[in-house]
Every structure is written in structure tokens, then in C-alpha cells.
């Protein structure tokens, strides 16, 4: 599955990733680790909000998920979105 993380303040996607275990990955993200996306998540939480997680695509294989992640990252970047 390809997913995006959205800042609820401005509805901007700031992260694109892929996983076969979405619930676990979402929990990991919400911990706000020492990454750029983790920093953004901590900032969102300090505002009293929760980042939104959106499903972008379901993929049948790991290779399809990796290619899909690249596709979605490039799609957002081409539209001027700054991803972490």
C-alpha cells in the first residue's frame, strides 16, 4: 500500500511511503521519531492536531509498491509539494 501523511492545517501531503503493515507503520509515524517527517508530526501534535493518513494506491507486490512510491513522490513534487 502506498500512503501519504497530510498536515490537517493546510491539507498538504508532506510524506509518501509504502508498507505492507499500515497499522504498525502509522503507529511508528505517530511516535514522531528523529526524522524530518517525525519533526513535522511532532509540530502538528503540538498544535493539538493529528496528522491524517491517506491511502494512495494498493499494490500487489513489493516491487509494485516501490515503483508506486516513486510515482507518487514524483507526482507530488511535480505539483510543487515539498516532501520530507
N, C-alpha and C positions, 0 to 999 in steps of 0.2 A: 504494500500500500504506500502510495505517495501522499504526504500530508503537508500542510502549511500551518505555521503558527501566526496568528493575527493579533495585532495590538488593538484592543477594543476602543481605544480613544479615537483613533482615526481610521480604523478598519484596514490598516496596511498590513500586508504579509511581510514578515521580516525574516522568516526562516522556512526552508523547504527541506524535507528529509524523506527517507523511506525506511520502512520497518515491516517485519512480519509479526511483531508483537506490539501493537499500537498501545494497549493499555499500560504496559510496562514502560514503553518509551515516553508516553505522555507524563507518567508519574516522575520519570527521571528528569524531564524538562522542567516540570513544575518545582523541582527542588532548587532550580536556579544555580546551577554549577558555575565553575570558573571558566566560562566561555563567553563570547560576545552575545550569543543568544541567551545564556544564563543571566548575564548582566541586564539585558533588556527585560527579561521575565521578572527579575527582582525589582526593577524600576516600575513595572506595571503593577506588581503586587504592593509596592509602597504607596501607590496611588489609591489602593483599596479595590483594585480591579483584578480580574483573572484573564490571562491570555486565552484566546479562542483557538481551537484546533479544527481545521477543516480537512476533509478528505478530497484530494485532487484526482486520484486515479487508483484503481485496483489493478494489480499486476499478477500474472500467473506464475512468473518465475523470478528468481533473484536477479538474473540478468535484465529482464524486462523492467524490474524496479530500479535498477541502477541507471538504465537508459532513460527511464521516465523521470527520474530525479533530475538528470541533466537537462532534459527537455523543459521541465517546469522551471528550473532555475534560470535557464536562458530566456524563457518566455517572460518571466517577471523582470529580469534585468533589461531586456529589450524595451520593456514598457516603462523603464526608469525607476524600478523598485530597487532599493538598496537592501540586499540580503546579508544576514550575518553568517 
